[in-house]
Structures are given as C-alpha cells and as structure tokens.
Amino acid sequence: MNSLSKGLQEESENLFREKIIGNTAVKAVLFISSKSDNFIVGANIDELRDTPNKSDLKDMCMRGHNFFNEVKSKAKVPFLAAINGSALGGGLEWAMYCDYRIATTAKKTVLGLPEVQIGLLPGMAGTYHLPKLVGYQTALDMILTGKHVKADRAKRLGLVDMVVDPAALEEVAINTAKAMIAGKVKPTKRKRDWLSFALEVIPYGRNYMFDQAKKMVDKNTGGKYPAPYRILSVLQDNYGKSKMEHLENEAKVFSELAATPESAALIGIFKGSSAVKKHDYGSPKHQVQNIAVLGAGLMGAGIAQVSAEKGEYRVFMKDRDLAAVSRGEKMIEDDLKSKMKKRRMTSHEYCSISSRIYPLHDGVQSWRRHLNQADLVIEAVFEEIGVKHAVLKEMEDIIPKHCIFASNTSAIPISQIAQGAAIPERVIGMHYFSPVPKMPLLEIITHAGTAPEVAAAAMEVGSKQGKTPIFVKDVAGFYVNRCLGPFMSEVTALVHEGVDLMAMDKAMKSFGMPVGPVTLCDEVGVDISAHVGAFMAQADLGVRMEGGANVFPKMLEKGWLGRKTGKGFYLYPKNAKKGDKKELNPELVAMLKADQVKDAIPVSEEDIQMRIISRFVNEAAFSLQDGVIRSAVDGDIGAVFGIGFPPFLGGPFRMVDHIGARQFVDRMLRYRDWKGPQFEPCQLLKDYASSGKKFHP
C-alpha cells in the first residue's frame, strides 16, 4: 500500500529539487502508482499515532503545503494524477493539488476524505481544495461522513476530469499530459449553478447551509465526537480568507484533534480491526468455494447474502419447505433491490449475486447432490442442542470428508455440538450478529479438538464476507453475549427499582449506545432475550448474573415478543408512520409497577449509565483474565462491532484506560456496597488499579 509518511515526504522533496525544479526538459509531471489496487491510501496512521507531541503535526502539514507551493510555482508545468484504486485521505489531497485528475472504472477505485472516521479532519488542504472542485454542499457531505465515491460519480461531481478503463490509464494519462503541454487540454473549471450560488455566495444562504450541516452532525454524533464540529468551523470560519490562512488553521486544528482521546479511540478501532485477524493457525488445507447455509430465516438468509455478495461464494441456502426458503430469498432480494434503488449496486451486480444463491428445500430431489459439493456448512437452525445434533448427523452423511461444519449458535458451547460429530475436528463455531448484512462482527469459536486449518478457513471466509472476526474461547455465551448477560441483568434490576423504561433508553443513548437496552430487547425479540438470559443465568458466571429481576415470563405468556408481534416493551402499530413517537406498552407498565420496589431511591442518569455499562466492562475484563478473548484489542473490537459500544470510547478496555482503572474500580466497589456482590470487580481490574497499568500503550 502507498501511504504518506515522513520518509516519503523527504524522498519526494529531494526528488523534485534534483529532477524537476529548474529542469527545462520536464514539461509535465504525472503521478501514477505501480500498485494494482491503490494510488495512495492516506497518511501512515502509525506515525500519526506515535508522534509524542501532536503539535508537531501542524509543522508537518505546513511543510507539505510549502513543498507543493514551491514546486508548482518554480516548475510552472502541469501536474496530473492518474488514479487506479484507492485515493483516500492524503492520497486524494495529493491528487487535488494536481491540475488534472484521471480515474479508472476499476471496482477498487474510490476517492474520499475519511479522516473524520478516525477523529481527524483532512490535514493536507482537503478542506480548501474539495469545496472549490465540487462545491461546499457536496464537500460538507463527503468530509463530515468520510464517504467514498466511485470514479463515475467523482466525474459528475467535478472531482476528476476523466474516467477511463484501467488498461488505458497510463496511455491516456501520457497523451493528456502532452495535450496540456500543447495547450489543447485545460484544467476543468467548476461552474456554479443557481443553488450553489445561493448557498455559497449569499451570506444568508451560506449560514443556512452550515446551520443545516450542524443539525445533521448533532443528530448523527450526539455531540460525542469533536472532529465534525471542528471541520464545520474550519470550513465556515475560513470562507473568503486567503489560501495560506485557511491552510494554517486547518493544520492547527488537525494537530489539536490528533491529541484528543476520541481520535486515539477511533484510531485504536481502525488499527485493531486488522490486528484481530492475525493468528497462528496456519492456512486452510482446502479453499472454500461452495458454502451451504442451513436455515433461511433472518440469520440464515443474512449469512447466505454476505457469502454471495461480499465473499462471492456459491451458496446453497436450504430450509425445510418452499415457503420457508422463499421467505429467505425475499429477504435477500429486498435488501439487494434497496441497494440498487440507492445506487449502491448496479443491476449487473444484483444479477451476479442472485445467480450465486441456490435455494433448496426438502422437496427438491437434488438437494443432497448440491450439498455434497459444499466446502463449508453453516447451520442457523433452532437453538436447541438436540436439533443441532440431528442436523450435524444428517449432514455428515452427505457432505464430503473435507467439509467444515460451522454452527451459528449464539450461546451453546461448540464442544457440546461437536460431541455429536463423527469428525469433531471439523466442527467450529461461527457466531454472526443480527442483522447479518449490517453487523460487522463474527465470533469464531474453536473447541479443544478443532483442527488448526479449520480455524484458519473460518477466519478467511469471515474476512471475505466483509466481517471483522475475533477468536473466542468455547465458553457459555462466548464473548459478546457473555458480557451482555450481566448488562441485561442490571437493566432488569433497574426496571425492578422503578426506573422509567424510556428514561433508561434515553440514558444509554446519551451514553453513546446506538439504541437503548429496552429497545434492543424488542428489536432482538423478547423470546430470544429471555432464552439467552435464562441460559446465561445457569452458566458459569455465578454471582455475576445476580441482582436482576425476571420480567420476561409474563411477557412471553402474553405473547409480547417485541417488534415482530407488534407489542413488547413498546407498541408497534401496523399503521405507524416514520417519525411517529414510540409509546410504551401501557399493560406492561402497569404490570411492572405492581412488582416494583416500593419507595425506591431515585437513580440518577449517570448511575443508570454506569451501573449498566460497568457490569458489561467487568465481564469483558473477566473474559480477558480467563482467556475467553486473546487480548484487550479483541475485546474492544468485539464490543464496538458486536453491540455498538460507543466508538468514541474505543471499547471497554480503552474506556477503563481513559477513566483510570483506580477510579473505575472505586466506582464498582461503591456499587457493590450499595447493591451487592454482582458489582465485585474482577482481579485483573484490581491489579491494574493497584499498579496504574493500562490495557493499551
């Protein structure tokens, strides 16, 4: 990968001063990469992270600007960028310093400024050049979200001047350079339409545009992320100022954001998502080409979709009858068509993905012949050990000997499933999260007898499916659900104490969770939440699952299963319109009130947040202490990608580092003395509190 670094900066400066400046034989400068899949992917994140004095980053940015200004003013020749593959962050900023940009139609060619996703803003004139090329409205959208654009859209926006086939890039770029030397091709100049004029030139329109952008930032970030607000201020405050004034301010803000804990947390997630994929299991013995998915429900259909769409595998999706498999097909079809409608997928891609999915059921005589070609079987059937053993036994009579059998169980130990296998070494857990096409985490669970090459194959498949896999020890609940057990136990304890359900949801959303815990129960399904809760209550967590109140039995009895039945903790009327305010289920509220603690002490929002989240964090620390996860990095990635633990906190372990282990343990001890032994901090946290040690460098 080509990335911007101090070494590249020095090498470039020397090269230009020796070969370009003052050399009258040079008539144009063309930048093109010898890499097949990237132009420049951005700055070297390790260098940014490891710079001890972040204020030094301002000088580094200004040195880059001065270099480009010197070269362009002294060389006085056209500069062109020929882009094939990723041009992101500093890579796109490098290209925008050029006079002309050509991009290819290659699938991997994307352009964008994703710095906001690691808590920064573009630091190499991105906030200056992009609005001039595409207009402020589009630039705000791209910089504030970090979204990427393909070459065709980049051309429509004015970000690139020409789009060509990858095979023709070099030839076309050289010919274009010659034409620019001859004066036959000029850099494209943006023409403002009337709307752009109103929003950029007229002060009232400009203020309105920035006000609307701030409202979007408020809605999307809840005020938890400083970078989007600083981006807005740089763009708004420097409007109409000189280029160097703008760039000085941009570089200053870049260095200040690099020093924030939010940026450190987001960079930790960015780096961690690659680090968790490293392992010592070797390589798969057989390349997986064909995947069989058993069960075409919400989970099965989702697994089939990401296997065909992201992994480009051939997928056999099987259920018991035509109606069941058809429902799975429709779920996939609806999601893919939605992407087409939003122009995130072409009709060719839709047809290609659909053609890789083979729907099968018991009434199709050839289903055994199809599954005999499978290299990997992923079962997503009912969560009951007897059912899973029956499916495993049936499959072993059909699938080839090298085929891997993976269970998507959310809690049943894989060793128990493997007990029913003729070849237990080929059994593994692959726990996906719902909805599968959207949730990025995959837990890979090996039991004591799982062959190393099987674990390696699971990691390879998961990565190709677009997942971020982590390896997890074979224990009840694995990692994420194991941490969710005490988390949900505390939620029910607070319900029992009379905390308002909406207030609890609001408190946890304010903390930074994507949804409140009460809403989460309704979305997952009260029946599933009850099943997992009951399973975890009888697992090996002991006192750590205590303190809660069982609110689920009466809900199950009434059929209040959440959104899927129209009624759970909240009401979900069929005729509800988008934007309608949710209402609590009044029958449930009355029922809960009858069982609640009388004259309970009111609980502050902060205590609601910390009582719930500390139970999760404590169990995460137990998981690290007991070897359920391999590292704090795995634990942070699992929490952020599995349940939406607030990314600006970086995960449970980085959160403890930020708060301080001593302060965190002291708070848990206060809760223990107030509420009981379920808040007893694990020994690892106590050790870190005593020593002052951190989980991350």
N, C-alpha and C positions, 0 to 999 in steps of 0.2 A: 504494500500500500504506500502511495506517495502521501506524505504528511509534512506540514510546515514545522520546522524546528530551527533552533539556533544554528545548527550545523548547516542546514540548507540555506538559511539567510546569509551566513558568511560566505558559503560557496557561490551563491548567486551574485553577491556583491563583487567578489573577486573576478568572477567570470565576465560580468558586464563591464567592469572597469578595464579589464585586459583585452576583451574581444569586441566589445560593442561600441562603447563611448570613444569617439574620435576616429573610428574605423570607417572611412568613407566607402569601403567596399560593401558594408552592410546597408541594405536598402529597406529591409523589413525584419521584424522579429516575430517568429511563430512559436508558440508554446504547444507542444503535443506530448502525450505520455506514451512510453513504450509498454506500459501495462495494458492488459486487455480489458480490464474492468473498472479502472478508475483514472481520473485526471489528477485531482488532489482531493483527498477525503477530509481535509481540515487540518487544524493545528494538532501538534503532538500533545495529547492530553496529559501524559505522564510529566512532561516538562512544566506544563501549567500547574499541575497539582503539586509538584515537588519544588516549585520556586518558593524559598522560605519567606522572602519579603515580597508580597504580592504587588507592592507599589512599583517594583522593578518592571512589571509587565507593561506599565504605561510607556516607559522608555523603549521597551522592545517594539511596541506598536508604532511609536513615533519614528523609530529608526527605519522601520519598514516603509512608512509613508515617505520619509525623506529620500530613501533609496529609489522608490518608484518615481518620485518627482524629479530627482536628479537625472535618472536615466532617460526619462521621457523628454525632459527639457533639453538635454545635451545631445541625445541621439537623433531626435527630430525625424524619426521614421515610424511608420505604422506598426502597431503591436496587434497580434491576432492570437486568439486562444482556440485550439481545436480540441473539442471535448468529447471523449468517449468514456462512458462510465460515470462514476460519481464525481460531481464538482460541488462539494459541500463546505460550509463554513468558510475558512480561509481560502479554500480552493476556488469557491465561486467569487470571493472577493478579489483573488488574484486575476481571475478571468475578467471581472468587471473593471479592473484597471486597464484592460486592453481596449483597443478601439473597435474591434470586431470579434464576434464570437460565433463559432460554428459548432453545432452539437449533432450527435448521431441519433438515429432511431433505435439504437440498441436498448434492450429491455433494462439494462443496468444503468443507462444514462439518466441520472436525476440531478436536479440542481436545487439548492436550498441553503438557508442560513439557520441551522438547527441549534445554535448556541443557547437559546433560551431553555432548551431541554436539559442543559447541564448548569442552569442558573447563571448564565452569562449573557452578554449581548455581542453582536459582531464587532470585533475589535480592529479590523483592517479595512475600514471605510465602507463597510456594508450598509450602515445606516445613512451614509451620504450618497453612495452610488445607486443603490437599488431604487429609491424613490424617483431619481432622475430618469431611470430606464423604464420603470413600469408604473410610475405614479404612486402617490402616497397611500391611497386606499389599498391597493394590492400589496404594496411594501409592508404596510402595517400588518396585514393578514399573514404574510409569509414570515415576517420577523417575530411576531408575537406568538405564533403557533409552532414555528420551526418546520412547517410542512415542506415537502419536496414537490417539485413539478417535473413532469416529463418534458422531453425536447419539444414536442409539437405545441404543448401549452406554453412553454417558455418562448417559443417563436411568436405565438399570438399575443403574449403579454409584452413583448419587446425586450425580453431578457437576452435572447440570442437573435442573431441576424439571419442565420441559415440553418436548415436541418438537412442532413444527408445520410445515406446508408453508411454503416461503419466501414465497409470495404473501400469506399470512395473518399473517406475523410482526409487522408494525407494529400492525395492528388488535388482534391478540391481546395483544400486549405492553401496549398502552394500556389495554385492558379489564382486564388482570390488575393493572396499577398502580392503577386505580380500585377494584378489588375489595380490594386490600391496604389502600388508604386507608380503605375502609369496614369493614375487619376481617373480610371474608369469605374472604380467602385468606391463609394464614400460610406463612412460610418452612418448607420441608421439613426435619424433623429426622431425623438418621440413627438407626436402631435397630440396636444391636449384636446379632448372633446369637451363639450359644454359642461358636463357633470364634473369632470376633473378640474376645469377652470373654477367652477363654483366652490369646490371643496378645498382647493389648494391656494388659489389666488385671493379669493374674497375672505377677509378675516372671519366674518360670521360663519361661513361655510366651513372654514378650517377648524374653528373652535368646536363646531358641531361634530365634525368628523372625529376629532380627538376625544370629545366627551363620549361619543358612542363607543369608541375603542376602549376607553377606560371602563365603561359599563360592562363590556364583554370580558375584560380582564378581571373585574370584580367577581363576575358570575363564575368564571372558569377557575379562579385561583383562591377565592375566599380570602384574599389578602395575605395568603401564606407565603407567596413567592415574590421576592423583591425585584427580580430581573424584568418582568414585563412592565412594571411601573417605571423603572429606570429607562427602559427602552422608549417608552412614551415620552418621558421628559427630554431625552436626548433628541428625538425627532421633532418635538414641538418647540423646545427652547432654542434650537439652533436653526429653525426655519429662517431663511433670509440672511443668515450670517455667512462670513467667508468660509471657504473650504477648510483652511487650517484651524480656524476657531472651532468649527464643527468636529474636526478630527481630534483636536486636543481634548475636547470634552468627552468624546466617545472613548478615547484611550483611558482617560481618568476614570470614567465610570466602569469600564472593563476591569481595570485593576481593583477597584473597590468591590465589585461584585465577586471577583475571584477570591476575595478574603472572607466571604460570608459563609456561615455554616450550611446554608441551603445549597450553595454551589458545591461544597465539599460532599454533602449528602448525595446530590444528584450525580456527581462525577463518580462517587463510590458505586452507585447503582449501575451506571454506564460501564464502568470497568468490571464490576462484579458479574454482570450478565455474560461476559466472555469467560471470566475466570472459573465460573462454576462448571463449565463444560469440559474442563481439563480433568483427566483421570488416568489411572494406571491399569486399566482393564485390557489394554491392547487393542486389537482390531477385530471386527466381525469376521467369522470364517466364511459366511455366506452373505452376499449382498442382498438386502431386502429389495424386491421389485414388486411383489404382489402382497397386499395386505387384506386379510379378511376381518371384517368387523361384525361381531355377533350382537344383534340388538339394534333396532333402527329407531329407538326413542330419541329424546333430546340429546343425551350423551353420545349414543352410537352414531346418530346422523352427524353430529358435530365432528366426531373423530374421523368418520368417513370423508367429510368435506375437507378438513385440513390436510388429510392424507393425499387426496386427489388434487386439491387446489395448490397448496404450498409445496407438498412433497413430490407432486407429480407421479405418485404411485398408482398402479392399477388396484382398484378397491372392489372387493366383493362384500356388499352390505346385505346381511341376511337377518330375517326375522321369521316368526312362525307362520304368517299368512300374508296374502296380498295386501290386505288393508293396513297391516302394521308396517310393512316395508314401504308402502305408498305414502304413508304419513311421513316417514323419514325422507323419502325422495322430495316431498313437497317442501319440507323444512329447508333442505339444501337449495332447491330451486328458488324459493322465495328469497333466501339470503343472497344468492348469486345475482338474481334479477334486480335486487335492490342496489347492488354494487354497480350493475350496468346502468341503472337509472341515474345514479350519482356520478357516472362517468369514471368510476374507479376500475372498470373492467370493460373490455371490448366484447362484442358478440362472438368473435373468434375464440377468445379466451373462455367465455361461457360454454361454448360448444365443446371445446377441447377438454375442459374439466368434467363436464357432464358425461362425455364419452368414456371417461376413465372409471366411472362408477357403475358397477353391475349389480342391480337389485335382484336379490334371490329370496325365496321362501320355501317352506316345506313342500309346496305344491309344484315346484319346479324340479323336474326329474334330474336335471343336470347339476343340481347344487353341490353334490358331493364331488363331482368331477372338477368343478370350478375351485372348490376349497382345497382340493388335492394339489393345486398349484401355489398355494399360499406359502410365503416365507415367514409370515408373522400373522398370528391370530390375536386380535384384541377383543376380549369379551366385555360387553357392557350390559349384562343381564341383571336380574333381581339380586339385591344384596342379601343373599342367604347362602350359607356355606354348602348346603345340600344341593341347591340349584347349580352352583358353580362347579361342584364336583361332577355332577351329571353332565354338564356341558363339556368339561375337560375330558371326561371319559369318552364321550361321543366323538370329540374332535381328534383324539389320539388314534382312533380307528380310521380316520380319513386323511389327516394331514401328513405330509412327508416327514421323515425322521429328523431332518434338519430344522423343521419349522419351530419357531418360538411361540409359546403360549403366554400372552400377557393378560393380566386381569386389571380392569379399571376400577376395582373395589376402592371405596373411599375410606375404609377402616379395617376390614378383615385382614389379619396377618397373612402374608403371602405363604409363609411356611405351612399354615393350615390348608391353604388351597393346594400347595404342592404335595401334600400328603396323599392326595387322590390321583397323583400323576404316575404314569409308567416311567417317564423320563423327567424326574423333578429338576434336573439341572437346566432344562429348557423353559422353566417356569419363572416368570418375573412379574413385578407389579409396574403398571404404567398408569398412574392416577392423574387424570385430566380434571380440569375445573370448568364449571358451567357458567356461562355458555362457552363451549369449547372454541368456536371461531374467534372469540374476543379475549378470553382469559389466557395470558401468556405462559403461565406456569405449568410444568409437568413434573410430578414426583416419580422418580424411578426407584423402585424398592427391590433390592435383592434379598433373597433368603440365604441361609447358610450354604445351600448346595447349588446356587445359581452359577452357571459356568461364566467365566470372565468375558468370553466373546459374546455371550448373550447380553450382558450389561453394556458392552461396547456398542452392540447393534441397537439397543434401545435408545442410547444417547444419540446415535447417528440419525435414527428415524425421527426422534423428537425434535432434533435441531432442524431437520429438513421440513418438518411440519410447521416450522415457524415458532416453536416453543422454546422457552428457556428452561431446560431440565436441571434438576438437582437430584443427587443421590441421597437416599434416606434409608435409615435403618428399619428393619422389619419389626415394628412395634405397633401396638394398637393406635390407630389414628394417624400413623406415620408422623409427619411434622406439622403441617398447617392445621389439620383437624384436631391434632393433639393439643395445639395451642388454643384453638377455638373452644375446646371443651370448658376449661376454666373461665375463659372470656364470657361464654354464654351462661355459665353458671352464675357469674356475677350480675349479668343482665337480669336474670330471673330473681336474684336476691334483691335487686333494686326495685323491681316490679312489686315484690312482696312488701317492701318498705313503703310503697305508695308513691314512688316516683312516676310522674306522668309519662306515658309512653311516647307522646310527641316530644316532650322535653328531653327525653333520653336520646331519641333520634337526632334532635337538633344539637344536643351537646356533642355527640360523637361526630356529626358532620362538621361542626365548628372546630373540633379537634383536628379534622383533616381526613376522616374516613370518607370514601365515596358515597356510602349510604349508611344510615343508622342501623343498629343491630336488630331493631324491631322490624323495620322494612326488610332487612336481609332475610329474616325468618320467613316472612310472607313470600318473598321472591324465590327462595330456595324451596319452600314448601314446609309447612308446619310438621307434616308427617315425617319428612326426611330429617328435619332438625331434631324432632323427638327421637327418631331412630338412632341418629348419631349420638345424641345426648345420653340416651339410655345405654348404648354400647360403651361409651367412654366412662360412664359412671361405674361400670362393672369392670373396667380395665385396671391397669396397674398404677393409676395416678394417686390412689388413696385419698388423703385429706385434701389434696389439691382440687378435687372435684366437689368438695363440700361447700356449704354456705348458700346454695341456691334453693329455689322453690320450684316444684314441678307444676308448671302452669299448662302443660301440654295435654294431659289425659282428657280433660273436659272439652278442649278444643277438638281433639280427634273424635270424641264421642258425638259432637255436634256437626262434624264434617267441615269445620272451619280450617281449611288447609292452606289458606293464603290466596294469592292472586289467581291460581288455577281454578279455585272453586268460587271466586267472586267475593269471598269473605274470609278473613283471618284476623289479625290484629287490626287491620284496616278494612274498609269496604271498597270493593272494586266493581262498581255498577257497569253493566254492559254498554250503556249509552253514555259513558263518561267521555268528556271531550279533553283534548290536550290542554293542559294548563289548569284544569279543574283542581281545586284544593282537596287533598285527601282527607277523609273523615275516619275517625276511629270507629270500630265496631261497638256500638253502644251496649249490646247484650254482653259482650266480653268485658267491657269496662265495669259494668255492674257486677258481673261475676267475680272479677278480680278484687273489686273493692270489698266484697264480703269476706275475702280471705286475707286481706292485707293487715299488717301490723297496726294496731291502734295507737294513736298518739306518737307515731314515729317522728324522730327528729328530722327536719328538712335537710336535704342533701344538696350542697352547692353544685353548680355546673362543673367546677374544677374537680370536685370529689367524684362526681359521676364519671368524668373522663378518666381520671387516674385510677379509680377502683377497677374499672373495666379493663383499661389498657395495661395496668400493672400485672393483672392476672395473666394476660397474654405474654407479656415480656418475660415474666418469671418462668413460665413454661418453656419459652424459647431458650432461656438460659439453662433450664434443666435439660433440654434437648441437646444443647452443646456439651454440657457436663457429662451426660450419659452416652454420648456418641451417636445420638439419633441423626444429627447432621454433622458434616465433616468440619465446618468452620463457621465463624461468625458471618463471613461473606455469604455462604449458602443460606444461613438463617435470615439475613436481611433480604436477600433476593426472594426467598420463599414467601416471606411475609408481604413484601411490596407487590410482587406479581401474583400471589395467591389470594389475598383478601383485600388488596388495596391499602395496606398500611401506608400512612402518609409519606409519599416520596420525599417531601422536603425534610423529613426527619431521617431519611436514609435507611429505615428499618429498625427493629427493636434494639439491636446491639449498638448501632451508631447513635440511637436516641439516648441510651444509657451513657455513652461516651460524652454526649453533649450536655446532659443534665449533670453528670458526675455520678459514679457508682455509689459514692458515700451518700449523696442526697437521695438517690433513688431507693437505696436500702433503708435509709432512715424513714422515708415515707411509708414503705411497706411494713416496717415494724410498727409504725403508728396505727396503720390499718389492722395489723394483726392484733394489737392490744385492744382495738375498738371492736373488731368484727370476728376475729377468730383465727385459728392456725392455718386456714387456707391461704393466708397472706404471708406465711413464713417465707422469707427469701431463700433461694437455693444457695448452697455453699459457695458455688462459683462466684455469685454476685457478692457474697460477703467477703470472699477473698480479694476480689477486685476493689471493694470498698476499703478494705484494710490497707492494701498496698498502693492504692492510687493508680493501678494499672488500667489500661484501656484495651478494648477489643480490637480497635483499628489503630494503625500507626498515626 
